[in-house]
Amino acid sequence: MGDAEFNKVRLRKLKILSEYYAEDTRRREKLAADLAKADQEMAALADGSLDLPCLVRITPGPKQTVYHSADAPCGRVRDRDNYREYSEYEALEEVEEVDYYLERCTACDWDKAAKDHAQRGPA
């Protein structure tokens, strides 16, 4: 076998490998994009469902106006023993019995909490 023939076969082999890796890369990128889109949709559904676990302070003190994320709390939640875990729906139902309102803490990472909750699936 001459050098020219050997080089032809070698180049054909390199082309086959190059095409395979290009297609594999394209498919992996598409898969990653599709999975990211599904994760975003799941997080949006979890975020809007009021099923996210949250923490409501149970210790005595001034009336509270916020509840915190149980999955991604801010730095204000130092000791989880001072809080009771509820779903957001349960926390908001409980508050109707008292003379103040609760809303989400703006310092907690609710986007991360929604994504984590969506990954776990419905309770």
MARTIFI-123561 format. One record per residue (C-alpha): residue number from 0; chain; x, y, z. Coordinates in steps of 0.2 Angstrom, whole numbers. Each point is the difference from the previous one (the first is absolute). Layout:
N
<r><i>NUM</i><ch>A</ch><xx>X</xx><yy>Y</yy><zz>Z</zz></r>
...
***
This chain:
123
<r><i>0</i><ch>A</ch><xx>0</xx><yy>0</yy><zz>0</zz></r>
<r><i>1</i><ch>A</ch><xx>7</xx><yy>17</yy><zz>-5</zz></r>
<r><i>2</i><ch>A</ch><xx>1</xx><yy>15</yy><zz>11</zz></r>
<r><i>3</i><ch>A</ch><xx>-13</xx><yy>9</yy><zz>-11</zz></r>
<r><i>4</i><ch>A</ch><xx>-13</xx><yy>-14</yy><zz>3</zz></r>
<r><i>5</i><ch>A</ch><xx>4</xx><yy>-1</yy><zz>18</zz></r>
<r><i>6</i><ch>A</ch><xx>-3</xx><yy>19</yy><zz>2</zz></r>
<r><i>7</i><ch>A</ch><xx>-16</xx><yy>-1</yy><zz>-9</zz></r>
<r><i>8</i><ch>A</ch><xx>-7</xx><yy>-13</yy><zz>12</zz></r>
<r><i>9</i><ch>A</ch><xx>7</xx><yy>10</yy><zz>15</zz></r>
<r><i>10</i><ch>A</ch><xx>-9</xx><yy>16</yy><zz>-6</zz></r>
<r><i>11</i><ch>A</ch><xx>-16</xx><yy>-10</yy><zz>-3</zz></r>
<r><i>12</i><ch>A</ch><xx>1</xx><yy>-6</yy><zz>18</zz></r>
<r><i>13</i><ch>A</ch><xx>4</xx><yy>17</yy><zz>7</zz></r>
<r><i>14</i><ch>A</ch><xx>-15</xx><yy>7</yy><zz>-10</zz></r>
<r><i>15</i><ch>A</ch><xx>-12</xx><yy>-14</yy><zz>7</zz></r>
<r><i>16</i><ch>A</ch><xx>6</xx><yy>4</yy><zz>18</zz></r>
<r><i>17</i><ch>A</ch><xx>-2</xx><yy>19</yy><zz>-3</zz></r>
<r><i>18</i><ch>A</ch><xx>-17</xx><yy>-2</yy><zz>-6</zz></r>
<r><i>19</i><ch>A</ch><xx>-5</xx><yy>-12</yy><zz>14</zz></r>
<r><i>20</i><ch>A</ch><xx>7</xx><yy>12</yy><zz>13</zz></r>
<r><i>21</i><ch>A</ch><xx>-9</xx><yy>15</yy><zz>-8</zz></r>
<r><i>22</i><ch>A</ch><xx>-16</xx><yy>-9</yy><zz>0</zz></r>
<r><i>23</i><ch>A</ch><xx>2</xx><yy>-6</yy><zz>18</zz></r>
<r><i>24</i><ch>A</ch><xx>4</xx><yy>18</yy><zz>6</zz></r>
<r><i>25</i><ch>A</ch><xx>-15</xx><yy>6</yy><zz>-9</zz></r>
<r><i>26</i><ch>A</ch><xx>-11</xx><yy>-13</yy><zz>8</zz></r>
<r><i>27</i><ch>A</ch><xx>7</xx><yy>3</yy><zz>17</zz></r>
<r><i>28</i><ch>A</ch><xx>-3</xx><yy>19</yy><zz>-1</zz></r>
<r><i>29</i><ch>A</ch><xx>-18</xx><yy>-3</yy><zz>-6</zz></r>
<r><i>30</i><ch>A</ch><xx>-2</xx><yy>-12</yy><zz>15</zz></r>
<r><i>31</i><ch>A</ch><xx>7</xx><yy>13</yy><zz>12</zz></r>
<r><i>32</i><ch>A</ch><xx>-11</xx><yy>13</yy><zz>-7</zz></r>
<r><i>33</i><ch>A</ch><xx>-16</xx><yy>-11</yy><zz>0</zz></r>
<r><i>34</i><ch>A</ch><xx>4</xx><yy>-5</yy><zz>18</zz></r>
<r><i>35</i><ch>A</ch><xx>3</xx><yy>18</yy><zz>6</zz></r>
<r><i>36</i><ch>A</ch><xx>-17</xx><yy>5</yy><zz>-8</zz></r>
<r><i>37</i><ch>A</ch><xx>-9</xx><yy>-14</yy><zz>9</zz></r>
<r><i>38</i><ch>A</ch><xx>9</xx><yy>5</yy><zz>17</zz></r>
<r><i>39</i><ch>A</ch><xx>-6</xx><yy>18</yy><zz>-3</zz></r>
<r><i>40</i><ch>A</ch><xx>-18</xx><yy>-5</yy><zz>-3</zz></r>
<r><i>41</i><ch>A</ch><xx>0</xx><yy>-12</yy><zz>15</zz></r>
<r><i>42</i><ch>A</ch><xx>7</xx><yy>14</yy><zz>11</zz></r>
<r><i>43</i><ch>A</ch><xx>-13</xx><yy>13</yy><zz>-6</zz></r>
<r><i>44</i><ch>A</ch><xx>-14</xx><yy>-13</yy><zz>4</zz></r>
<r><i>45</i><ch>A</ch><xx>7</xx><yy>-3</yy><zz>17</zz></r>
<r><i>46</i><ch>A</ch><xx>3</xx><yy>18</yy><zz>3</zz></r>
<r><i>47</i><ch>A</ch><xx>-18</xx><yy>4</yy><zz>-4</zz></r>
<r><i>48</i><ch>A</ch><xx>-8</xx><yy>-15</yy><zz>9</zz></r>
<r><i>49</i><ch>A</ch><xx>2</xx><yy>6</yy><zz>18</zz></r>
<r><i>50</i><ch>A</ch><xx>6</xx><yy>-17</yy><zz>4</zz></r>
<r><i>51</i><ch>A</ch><xx>18</xx><yy>6</yy><zz>3</zz></r>
<r><i>52</i><ch>A</ch><xx>6</xx><yy>-3</yy><zz>18</zz></r>
<r><i>53</i><ch>A</ch><xx>2</xx><yy>15</yy><zz>10</zz></r>
<r><i>54</i><ch>A</ch><xx>5</xx><yy>5</yy><zz>18</zz></r>
<r><i>55</i><ch>A</ch><xx>-11</xx><yy>10</yy><zz>12</zz></r>
<r><i>56</i><ch>A</ch><xx>8</xx><yy>7</yy><zz>16</zz></r>
<r><i>57</i><ch>A</ch><xx>-9</xx><yy>-8</yy><zz>15</zz></r>
<r><i>58</i><ch>A</ch><xx>10</xx><yy>9</yy><zz>14</zz></r>
<r><i>59</i><ch>A</ch><xx>-7</xx><yy>15</yy><zz>9</zz></r>
<r><i>60</i><ch>A</ch><xx>4</xx><yy>17</yy><zz>-6</zz></r>
<r><i>61</i><ch>A</ch><xx>-7</xx><yy>14</yy><zz>-11</zz></r>
<r><i>62</i><ch>A</ch><xx>-13</xx><yy>-5</yy><zz>-13</zz></r>
<r><i>63</i><ch>A</ch><xx>8</xx><yy>-7</yy><zz>-15</zz></r>
<r><i>64</i><ch>A</ch><xx>-4</xx><yy>5</yy><zz>-18</zz></r>
<r><i>65</i><ch>A</ch><xx>11</xx><yy>-13</yy><zz>-10</zz></r>
<r><i>66</i><ch>A</ch><xx>3</xx><yy>-18</yy><zz>-1</zz></r>
<r><i>67</i><ch>A</ch><xx>16</xx><yy>-8</yy><zz>-6</zz></r>
<r><i>68</i><ch>A</ch><xx>4</xx><yy>-13</yy><zz>-13</zz></r>
<r><i>69</i><ch>A</ch><xx>3</xx><yy>-17</yy><zz>9</zz></r>
<r><i>70</i><ch>A</ch><xx>11</xx><yy>-6</yy><zz>-15</zz></r>
<r><i>71</i><ch>A</ch><xx>10</xx><yy>16</yy><zz>-3</zz></r>
<r><i>72</i><ch>A</ch><xx>-1</xx><yy>11</yy><zz>15</zz></r>
<r><i>73</i><ch>A</ch><xx>8</xx><yy>17</yy><zz>2</zz></r>
<r><i>74</i><ch>A</ch><xx>13</xx><yy>4</yy><zz>14</zz></r>
<r><i>75</i><ch>A</ch><xx>-14</xx><yy>6</yy><zz>12</zz></r>
<r><i>76</i><ch>A</ch><xx>-5</xx><yy>-18</yy><zz>3</zz></r>
<r><i>77</i><ch>A</ch><xx>14</xx><yy>-5</yy><zz>12</zz></r>
<r><i>78</i><ch>A</ch><xx>-8</xx><yy>-13</yy><zz>11</zz></r>
<r><i>79</i><ch>A</ch><xx>-13</xx><yy>-11</yy><zz>-9</zz></r>
<r><i>80</i><ch>A</ch><xx>-7</xx><yy>-5</yy><zz>17</zz></r>
<r><i>81</i><ch>A</ch><xx>-8</xx><yy>17</yy><zz>1</zz></r>
<r><i>82</i><ch>A</ch><xx>-10</xx><yy>-3</yy><zz>-15</zz></r>
<r><i>83</i><ch>A</ch><xx>-14</xx><yy>-12</yy><zz>-5</zz></r>
<r><i>84</i><ch>A</ch><xx>0</xx><yy>-7</yy><zz>-17</zz></r>
<r><i>85</i><ch>A</ch><xx>-16</xx><yy>1</yy><zz>-10</zz></r>
<r><i>86</i><ch>A</ch><xx>-5</xx><yy>0</yy><zz>-19</zz></r>
<r><i>87</i><ch>A</ch><xx>-3</xx><yy>18</yy><zz>-6</zz></r>
<r><i>88</i><ch>A</ch><xx>-18</xx><yy>-4</yy><zz>-1</zz></r>
<r><i>89</i><ch>A</ch><xx>-1</xx><yy>-6</yy><zz>18</zz></r>
<r><i>90</i><ch>A</ch><xx>10</xx><yy>15</yy><zz>6</zz></r>
<r><i>91</i><ch>A</ch><xx>-12</xx><yy>12</yy><zz>-8</zz></r>
<r><i>92</i><ch>A</ch><xx>-15</xx><yy>-9</yy><zz>6</zz></r>
<r><i>93</i><ch>A</ch><xx>7</xx><yy>1</yy><zz>18</zz></r>
<r><i>94</i><ch>A</ch><xx>2</xx><yy>19</yy><zz>-1</zz></r>
<r><i>95</i><ch>A</ch><xx>-18</xx><yy>3</yy><zz>-3</zz></r>
<r><i>96</i><ch>A</ch><xx>-3</xx><yy>-4</yy><zz>18</zz></r>
<r><i>97</i><ch>A</ch><xx>11</xx><yy>15</yy><zz>6</zz></r>
<r><i>98</i><ch>A</ch><xx>0</xx><yy>18</yy><zz>-3</zz></r>
<r><i>99</i><ch>A</ch><xx>15</xx><yy>1</yy><zz>-12</zz></r>
<r><i>100</i><ch>A</ch><xx>5</xx><yy>-6</yy><zz>-17</zz></r>
<r><i>101</i><ch>A</ch><xx>15</xx><yy>-10</yy><zz>-6</zz></r>
<r><i>102</i><ch>A</ch><xx>9</xx><yy>1</yy><zz>-16</zz></r>
<r><i>103</i><ch>A</ch><xx>16</xx><yy>-7</yy><zz>-8</zz></r>
<r><i>104</i><ch>A</ch><xx>16</xx><yy>6</yy><zz>7</zz></r>
<r><i>105</i><ch>A</ch><xx>9</xx><yy>9</yy><zz>-14</zz></r>
<r><i>106</i><ch>A</ch><xx>17</xx><yy>-5</yy><zz>6</zz></r>
<r><i>107</i><ch>A</ch><xx>-3</xx><yy>-19</yy><zz>-2</zz></r>
<r><i>108</i><ch>A</ch><xx>4</xx><yy>-9</yy><zz>-16</zz></r>
<r><i>109</i><ch>A</ch><xx>-17</xx><yy>-5</yy><zz>-6</zz></r>
<r><i>110</i><ch>A</ch><xx>6</xx><yy>-4</yy><zz>-17</zz></r>
<r><i>111</i><ch>A</ch><xx>12</xx><yy>-13</yy><zz>6</zz></r>
<r><i>112</i><ch>A</ch><xx>-13</xx><yy>-6</yy><zz>13</zz></r>
<r><i>113</i><ch>A</ch><xx>-13</xx><yy>-2</yy><zz>-15</zz></r>
<r><i>114</i><ch>A</ch><xx>13</xx><yy>-9</yy><zz>-10</zz></r>
<r><i>115</i><ch>A</ch><xx>5</xx><yy>-12</yy><zz>14</zz></r>
<r><i>116</i><ch>A</ch><xx>-18</xx><yy>-3</yy><zz>4</zz></r>
<r><i>117</i><ch>A</ch><xx>-4</xx><yy>-4</yy><zz>-18</zz></r>
<r><i>118</i><ch>A</ch><xx>14</xx><yy>-12</yy><zz>-1</zz></r>
<r><i>119</i><ch>A</ch><xx>-7</xx><yy>-10</yy><zz>15</zz></r>
<r><i>120</i><ch>A</ch><xx>-17</xx><yy>0</yy><zz>-8</zz></r>
<r><i>121</i><ch>A</ch><xx>-17</xx><yy>1</yy><zz>9</zz></r>
<r><i>122</i><ch>A</ch><xx>-1</xx><yy>-5</yy><zz>18</zz></r>
***
